[in-house]
Amino acid sequence: MPFKRPLYLLVFIISSFSFAQDSDPNPAIDVSKTKENTTLKKIDSLGLAAFMEGRYSDSFKTHAELLDKAKQADNDYFIQKANSRLGYDFLEQHDTISAEKSITKAMEYAIKIKDDRSLGECYMVLSFIYFIKGDAVKIRKAFDYMDKTVALNIKMKDTINLTNTYYNYLNNAIKVNYLDKGEAIVTKINEVLPKMAVSRDSLFYLDYIPLVATFYNLKKDYKQATKYIIPYLDDPNFKKERFTINMANLYKEYSYALEGLKDYKEALYYTRLYDSLKTFNFNKQKTREASVITAEFKVNEYKENALKSEFESQLKTEKIKNKSNMNYGLIIGTIVSLFFLTHFYLTSKRRKKLVQEVNIKNQEYLKAKEEAEQLSKSKSAFFSTVSHELRTPLYGVIGLSTILLEDESLDKHKEDLNVLKFSADYLLALINDVLEISKIDSNKIEKAKKTFNIRNYITAICASFEYMLIQNKNEIKINISDNTPTLIHGDSIHLSRILMNLIGNACKFTEDGIISIDLITTPSKDGILAIKFKISDTGIGVPKNKQKTIFEEFTQANSANYNYQGTGLGLPIVSKLLKFLDSEIHLESDLGKGALFYFTLKYETVNAGTLADNQALMVFDYTLLKDKKILIVDDNRINQIVTKKMLDKEDVICAVASNGDDAIAMIKTNAYDAVLMDINMPGKDGIETTKEIRQFNTTLPIIALTAVEIEEARSIIFNSGMTDFVVKPYDVKKFKQVIIKHIINA
């Protein structure tokens, strides 16, 4: 923004100089370095005169000389004064950055010599610089410095600078539209203005009258504005040539006030007077700006000449010095050169060796990285193979034992069959634990959110422990708070894994006791509710010294009186799953007094009306399977028998294909309601077979039967064109529900 020097800046220079010349200095200042140093005082006077006369290049040159000589004389007072004067010179050149540096340096010296008057001057000029910069932060800083200036002037009873501070405060408050701050200052001005105006000794009022009128015009208090202006319309001081700008401002504000009072005729008259003075002042301003531009050029030229002279002086000194010390320089230079050459050679040799070592380490790192990646792939392949190879025979054991348990003619063998099924379920749980811990450590798990009935869900989980409860003579109690909604939306799969492990542990380590499942719901907020799950038992408890280690892998809290079989993976899985779900497990227990495990999970509330739309909660009628034609594609004879027997019970018409080619041929010549497709088969596997079927039949439901971890095969299954999947060994009810769902929707 263009810089315009207001009256207050001149007043500050004059007043600060006059105080230095005519007043006693601050007691903290050495008198001999202020009054008696006539050389520095003379240079200061010459600089001020040049500045006031508009000879800005001479002003800058003189003040630079003052600073140099004050430093030579170690005179802190004139060092402060020179920096302050240079700040004004830089402001005239629109160089606010240099001005701020000079004034800040002057402020430091004013504080050092405890000169409050000079310090107040620095505060005021700094506030002016920050107003020029214009952003909100700088404006706040400017007002802070103004407040400091007011406080110092009041402390020193300096009425002249206090009056000027009020003027500058109001002027800038108007410019940045901080009229609230201006209100308080106008009150202060009203206290001193009458005295100035009556005496006519001070011409400050010539600036104040138009400014206060501007303030009232902005507030639309036009009567008050005219009240300020009318007594001074014929003031002879206003009509002097040096104050034509003030007179023009007076006419402009008076015309605004008259227009606000709807006296348009008088307003037009004073507008014309203002326009005539405006043209005159414009020409004066152009002349002054030309002077400033010339001064800026001269000052820049002076800076360049000063730097050049300084450089030439230094060069001359160096030449003289070099002549007398040339021989020594050559010797020292030779020694230094040899030293650096030797150092460079040794450094290069060490650097080369270091680079070689780094390259070797990088190669080792890359090799180790490749081996780790290969090991990870081998581990994943191993677990996938183990999963398939173990789950496939387990499918036969669990499936046949389930079918036999439903055969009423075998009631006398029911207990043996339960033991068989329990053993198979235990082995399956063991496999699942090992695979689960591997997936968690490999970050291969994902949150699977869905809507489910929490009450039915807890009941179903507890029902799966019926055999263990009977075996250990335990009773299980379920307590769910009344404010827990029936339907919630969240990750039910991992909740099931957590509860199965915790309830399973409680059943295993409790005999002839009570196991309690408590759900406490915190009132919902924005559709989100927190459910606290508490699983407690009256079993053997956990010793204090084992309560941290039991969450480590393959660790159990065995006591001298009990020895329980297990992998020690259940609680580590619980801890890691809860961490994955942004929660944590807590334990309270004493040896012999049972144990309490609890954790909190967040869920979304669900409108009961969405129940019908949620297939996971649908109840299916198994009679829908009657007389449906289903093709079973599986190379394993046991799997064929088990799957067929499950479907025979529902009067399903089953056909069997032992490989992919047979399945394709049968589908082309027969109409089926659904296909149950094994993934891993010799020759053409289930994926390839499905892709080929989809080339001629895109609507037939094809449900994958897989013993592989579904996270690993999900994308492959669906990308091949399969409709859904069931993991072996599977829950019979869920197996039938999946088939019904897709037959209905086909």
Residue pairs with C-beta under 8 A, 6 or more apart in sequence:
1 132
1 134
2 94
3 91
3 92
3 94
3 96
3 132
5 91
5 92
6 168
6 171
6 207
7 167
7 204
7 207
8 124
8 164
8 165
8 167
8 168
8 171
8 207
9 88
9 91
9 125
9 128
10 52
11 160
11 161
11 164
11 204
12 121
12 124
12 125
12 161
12 164
13 48
13 51
13 52
13 85
13 88
14 48
14 52
15 160
15 161
15 164
16 81
16 84
16 117
16 118
16 121
17 44
17 45
17 48
19 117
20 34
20 41
20 44
20 81
21 41
21 45
25 31
25 34
25 35
25 77
25 115
26 113
26 114
26 115
26 116
26 117
28 113
28 114
28 115
29 76
29 77
29 113
29 114
29 115
30 77
33 73
33 75
33 76
33 77
33 78
34 75
34 77
34 78
35 41
37 73
37 75
37 78
39 69
40 66
40 69
40 70
40 73
40 75
40 78
43 62
43 65
43 66
43 69
44 66
44 78
44 81
44 82
44 85
46 62
47 59
47 62
47 63
47 66
47 85
48 59
48 85
50 56
50 58
50 59
50 62
51 59
51 85
51 88
51 89
51 92
54 288
54 291
54 292
54 295
55 295
56 89
56 92
56 93
56 291
56 292
56 295
56 296
56 298
56 299
57 294
57 295
57 298
57 299
57 301
57 302
59 85
59 88
59 89
59 92
60 86
60 89
60 295
60 299
60 302
61 299
61 302
63 82
63 85
63 86
63 89
64 82
64 86
64 302
64 306
66 78
66 81
66 82
66 85
67 79
67 82
67 83
67 86
69 78
70 77
70 78
70 79
70 81
70 82
71 79
76 109
76 112
76 113
77 109
77 113
77 115
79 109
80 106
80 109
80 110
80 112
80 113
80 115
80 118
81 106
81 118
83 102
83 103
83 105
83 106
83 109
84 102
84 103
84 106
84 118
84 121
84 122
84 125
86 102
87 99
87 100
87 102
87 103
87 106
87 125
88 99
88 125
89 299
90 96
90 98
90 99
90 102
91 99
91 125
91 128
91 129
92 292
92 295
93 292
93 295
93 296
93 299
96 129
96 132
96 133
99 125
99 129
100 126
100 129
103 122
103 125
103 126
103 129
104 122
104 126
106 118
106 122
107 119
107 122
107 123
107 126
109 118
110 116
110 118
110 119
110 121
110 122
111 119
116 152
116 155
116 156
117 152
117 156
117 158
117 161
119 152
120 148
120 149
120 152
120 153
120 156
120 158
120 161
121 161
123 145
123 146
123 148
123 149
123 152
124 145
124 146
124 149
124 161
124 164
124 165
124 168
126 142
126 145
127 141
127 142
127 143
127 144
127 145
127 146
127 149
127 168
127 172
128 142
128 168
128 172
129 142
130 138
130 139
130 141
130 142
130 145
131 138
131 139
131 142
131 172
131 175
131 176
139 176
139 178
142 172
143 178
143 181
146 165
146 168
146 169
146 172
149 161
149 165
150 162
150 165
150 166
150 169
152 158
153 159
153 161
153 162
153 165
154 162
159 192
163 192
163 196
163 202
163 204
164 204
166 185
166 188
166 189
166 192
167 189
167 204
167 207
167 208
167 211
169 181
169 182
169 185
170 182
170 185
170 186
170 189
170 211
170 212
170 215
171 211
173 179
173 181
173 182
173 185
174 182
174 211
174 214
174 215
174 218
179 215
179 218
179 219
182 215
186 212
186 215
189 208
189 212
193 205
193 208
193 209
193 212
196 202
196 204
196 205
196 208
197 205
197 231
197 232
200 237
203 237
203 243
205 232
206 235
206 237
206 238
206 243
206 246
207 246
209 228
209 229
209 232
209 250
210 229
210 246
210 249
210 250
210 252
210 253
211 249
212 228
213 225
213 228
213 229
213 250
213 253
213 254
213 257
214 249
214 253
216 222
216 224
216 225
216 228
216 257
217 225
217 253
217 256
217 257
217 260
220 260
222 256
222 257
222 258
222 260
222 261
223 257
223 261
225 253
225 254
225 256
225 257
225 260
226 254
226 257
226 258
226 261
229 250
229 253
229 254
229 257
232 238
232 250
233 250
233 254
237 243
238 246
238 247
238 250
239 247
244 277
244 280
244 281
244 284
245 277
245 281
247 277
248 274
248 277
248 278
248 281
251 270
251 271
251 273
251 274
251 277
252 270
252 271
252 274
254 270
255 266
255 267
255 268
255 269
255 270
255 271
255 274
256 267
258 264
258 266
258 267
258 270
259 267
322 329
376 442
379 438
380 442
380 712
383 434
383 435
383 438
383 709
384 708
384 709
384 712
386 431
387 431
387 435
387 707
387 708
387 709
388 680
388 706
388 707
388 708
390 427
390 431
390 707
391 428
391 431
391 707
391 727
391 728
391 729
392 636
392 639
392 707
392 728
393 638
394 424
394 427
394 428
394 431
394 728
394 729
395 638
395 639
395 642
395 707
395 728
395 729
395 730
396 636
396 638
396 639
396 641
396 642
397 420
397 421
397 424
397 729
398 421
398 424
398 425
398 428
398 729
399 642
399 643
399 645
399 646
399 729
399 732
400 641
400 642
400 645
401 417
401 420
401 421
401 424
402 421
402 732
403 642
403 645
403 646
403 649
404 410
404 413
404 417
405 414
405 417
405 418
405 421
406 649
410 417
418 467
422 467
422 468
424 729
428 729
429 500
429 504
430 567
433 567
433 569
433 570
433 573
434 567
434 569
435 709
436 497
436 569
436 573
437 553
437 569
437 572
437 573
437 576
439 445
439 709
439 711
440 573
440 576
440 577
440 580
441 576
444 711
444 712
445 494
445 577
445 580
445 711
446 711
447 491
447 494
447 580
447 581
448 491
448 492
448 493
448 494
449 489
449 490
449 491
450 489
450 490
450 492
450 614
450 616
451 487
451 488
451 489
451 606
451 610
451 611
451 614
451 616
451 617
452 487
452 488
452 489
452 492
452 614
452 616
452 617
453 486
453 487
453 617
454 480
454 484
454 485
454 486
454 487
454 488
454 519
454 531
455 480
455 484
455 486
457 492
457 495
457 496
458 478
458 480
458 499
458 517
458 519
459 478
461 496
461 499
461 500
461 503
462 476
462 478
462 503
462 517
464 500
465 476
465 503
465 504
465 507
468 474
468 504
468 507
468 508
469 475
469 476
469 507
469 515
472 507
472 508
472 510
472 511
472 512
473 511
473 512
474 507
474 510
474 511
474 512
474 513
474 514
474 515
475 513
475 514
475 515
476 503
476 514
476 515
476 516
476 517
477 514
477 515
477 516
477 517
478 517
479 516
479 517
479 518
479 519
480 518
480 519
481 519
481 520
481 521
483 521
483 523
484 519
484 521
484 531
485 521
485 529
485 605
485 606
486 608
487 605
487 606
487 607
487 608
487 610
487 611
487 617
488 529
488 531
488 603
488 604
488 605
488 606
489 603
489 604
489 605
489 606
490 601
490 602
490 603
490 604
491 581
494 577
494 580
494 581
495 601
497 573
497 574
497 577
498 533
498 574
498 577
498 578
498 599
499 517
499 533
499 535
501 570
501 571
501 573
501 574
502 535
502 570
502 574
502 597
503 515
503 517
503 535
504 570
505 570
505 571
506 515
506 535
506 536
506 537
506 539
506 595
507 515
508 564
508 566
509 537
509 539
509 540
509 562
509 564
509 595
510 537
510 538
510 539
510 540
510 594
511 539
513 537
513 538
513 539
513 594
514 537
514 538
515 535
515 536
515 537
515 538
516 534
516 535
516 536
516 537
517 533
517 534
517 535
518 532
518 533
518 534
518 535
518 536
519 531
519 532
519 533
519 534
520 531
520 532
520 534
521 529
521 530
521 531
521 532
522 529
522 530
522 531
522 532
523 529
524 605
527 604
527 605
528 602
528 603
528 604
528 605
529 602
529 603
529 604
529 605
530 600
530 601
530 602
531 600
531 601
531 602
531 603
532 598
532 599
532 600
533 598
533 599
533 600
533 601
534 596
534 597
534 598
535 596
535 597
535 598
536 594
536 595
536 596
536 597
537 594
537 595
538 594
539 594
539 595
540 559
540 561
540 562
540 591
540 592
540 594
541 589
541 590
541 591
541 592
541 593
541 594
541 595
542 550
542 557
542 587
542 589
542 591
542 595
543 557
543 559
543 591
544 590
544 591
546 557
547 557
547 587
547 589
549 555
549 557
550 556
550 557
550 571
551 571
551 572
551 574
551 575
551 585
552 572
553 568
553 569
553 572
554 567
554 568
554 569
555 568
555 572
556 564
556 566
556 568
558 564
559 591
571 585
574 585
574 597
575 584
575 585
578 584
578 585
578 599
578 601
581 601
582 602
583 599
583 600
583 601
584 599
585 597
585 598
585 599
586 597
586 598
586 599
587 595
587 596
587 597
588 595
588 596
588 598
589 595
589 596
611 617
615 741
618 737
618 741
620 736
620 737
620 740
620 741
621 740
622 650
622 736
622 740
623 650
624 740
624 743
624 744
625 647
625 650
625 651
625 652
625 736
625 739
625 740
625 743
626 650
626 651
626 652
627 651
627 652
627 653
628 652
628 653
628 673
628 674
628 743
629 652
629 653
629 655
629 670
629 671
629 672
629 673
630 647
630 652
630 653
630 654
630 655
630 672
630 673
630 674
630 675
630 676
630 739
631 654
631 655
631 656
631 657
631 663
631 666
631 667
631 670
631 672
631 674
631 675
631 676
632 640
632 643
632 644
632 647
632 654
632 655
632 656
632 657
632 676
633 656
633 657
633 658
633 659
633 660
633 662
633 663
633 675
633 676
633 677
633 678
633 681
633 686
633 689
634 640
634 643
634 656
634 658
634 676
634 678
634 681
634 705
635 658
635 659
635 678
635 681
635 682
636 678
639 678
639 705
639 728
640 656
640 658
643 654
643 676
643 705
644 654
644 656
646 732
646 735
646 736
647 654
648 654
650 736
655 666
655 670
655 672
657 663
657 666
659 681
659 682
659 683
659 684
660 681
660 683
660 684
660 685
660 686
660 688
660 689
660 692
661 683
661 684
663 675
663 677
663 689
663 693
664 689
664 692
664 693
666 672
667 675
667 693
667 697
667 700
668 696
672 700
673 701
673 743
673 746
674 700
674 701
674 702
674 703
674 739
674 742
674 743
674 746
675 693
675 700
675 701
675 702
675 703
676 703
676 705
676 739
677 686
677 689
677 690
677 702
677 703
677 704
677 705
677 722
678 686
678 704
678 705
678 706
679 685
679 686
679 687
679 704
679 705
679 706
679 708
679 713
679 717
680 686
680 706
680 707
680 708
681 689
684 692
686 704
686 706
686 720
686 722
687 716
687 717
687 720
690 702
690 720
690 721
690 722
691 720
691 721
693 700
693 702
693 721
694 720
694 721
698 721
699 746
700 746
701 723
701 724
701 739
701 742
701 743
701 745
701 746
702 721
702 722
702 723
703 722
703 723
703 724
703 725
703 726
703 738
703 739
703 742
704 713
704 717
704 722
704 724
704 725
704 726
705 725
705 726
705 728
706 713
706 717
706 725
706 726
706 727
706 728
707 727
707 728
710 717
710 725
710 727
713 725
714 725
717 725
723 742
724 738
724 741
724 742
726 734
726 735
726 738
